Amino acid sequence: MREQRISGGRPQVILQARYDRLPMVDLVVRNFGGGVAKEITFASSCPIEDSTGFVLSELPYLKEGMSFLGPGEEAACVWDDLENLLSSLRDKGHKRGILVKVRCEDLAGESYESEWRINPLIYENKRHVPSHNHQAL
């Protein structure tokens, strides 16, 4: 209890694909926990690439980690167009997605580790309506 009070709560940091701007997919680091996360590092089962071969996992904040991320804060970048990304992931054999291990500490120095699977292929053959096309007729 004392450590939780000192740290402001447990951080919960994830690396996820975000689909709220379809057909564009974003790659997002988010702390949805109640406390500040510090010394955040990421390790993925394979490079995270877009369909052009650009390696997002080589971006400094993913490769070198992040010094801190407050509760509710996030860092995001564009990953790819969904159709191009799905084709690229299939071609590279990532049928089950990409496994990412996230490590961080709270302000009291307690360490946390979690694994997340990012898998845009779950949207394969799904129909979607881009949010900018919602118009009253």
URWOZI-V742628 format. One record per residue. RES is the residue in one small letter. OMEGA is omega in whole degrees, -180 to 180 (* if undefined). BURIAL is # if it has 16 or more other C-alpha atoms within 10 Angstrom, else .. Layout:
# URWOZI-V742628
<<RES	OMEGA	BURIAL> <RES	OMEGA	BURIAL>>
This chain:
# URWOZI-V742628
<<m	-178	.> <r	180	.> <e	179	.> <q	180	.> <r	180	.> <i	-175	.> <s	-178	#> <g	-179	#> <g	-178	#> <r	174	#> <p	174	#> <q	-175	#> <v	178	#> <i	169	#> <l	-173	#> <q	170	#> <a	178	#> <r	-172	#> <y	-176	.> <d	178	.> <r	-178	.> <l	14	#> <p	177	#> <m	177	#> <v	178	#> <d	173	#> <l	-169	#> <v	167	#> <v	-176	#> <r	172	#> <n	180	#> <f	177	#> <g	-176	#> <g	-177	#> <g	178	#> <v	174	#> <a	176	#> <k	180	#> <e	-176	#> <i	176	#> <t	-177	#> <f	173	#> <a	-179	#> <s	-178	#> <s	178	.> <c	177	.> <p	175	.> <i	-174	#> <e	169	#> <d	-175	#> <s	178	#> <t	-178	.> <g	177	.> <f	-175	.> <v	180	.> <l	-180	#> <s	174	#> <e	175	.> <l	-173	.> <p	-176	.> <y	175	#> <l	-179	#> <k	-176	.> <e	-179	.> <g	-179	#> <m	-179	#> <s	177	.> <f	175	#> <l	-177	#> <g	178	#> <p	179	#> <g	-179	.> <e	179	.> <e	172	.> <a	-174	.> <a	172	.> <c	177	.> <v	177	.> <w	-176	#> <d	169	#> <d	-173	#> <l	-178	#> <e	178	#> <n	-180	.> <l	180	#> <l	179	#> <s	-180	.> <s	180	#> <l	177	#> <r	-179	.> <d	-179	.> <k	177	.> <g	-179	.> <h	-176	#> <k	-180	.> <r	179	.> <g	-177	#> <i	179	#> <l	-180	#> <v	175	#> <k	180	#> <v	176	#> <r	176	#> <c	176	#> <e	170	#> <d	-177	#> <l	179	#> <a	178	#> <g	177	.> <e	-178	.> <s	178	#> <y	178	#> <e	177	.> <s	178	.> <e	180	#> <w	177	#> <r	177	#> <i	-176	#> <n	177	#> <p	180	#> <l	176	#> <i	179	.> <y	-179	.> <e	179	.> <n	175	.> <k	177	.> <r	179	.> <h	176	.> <v	179	.> <p	-175	.> <s	-179	.> <h	179	.> <n	179	.> <h	179	.> <q	177	.> <a	178	.> <l	*	.>>
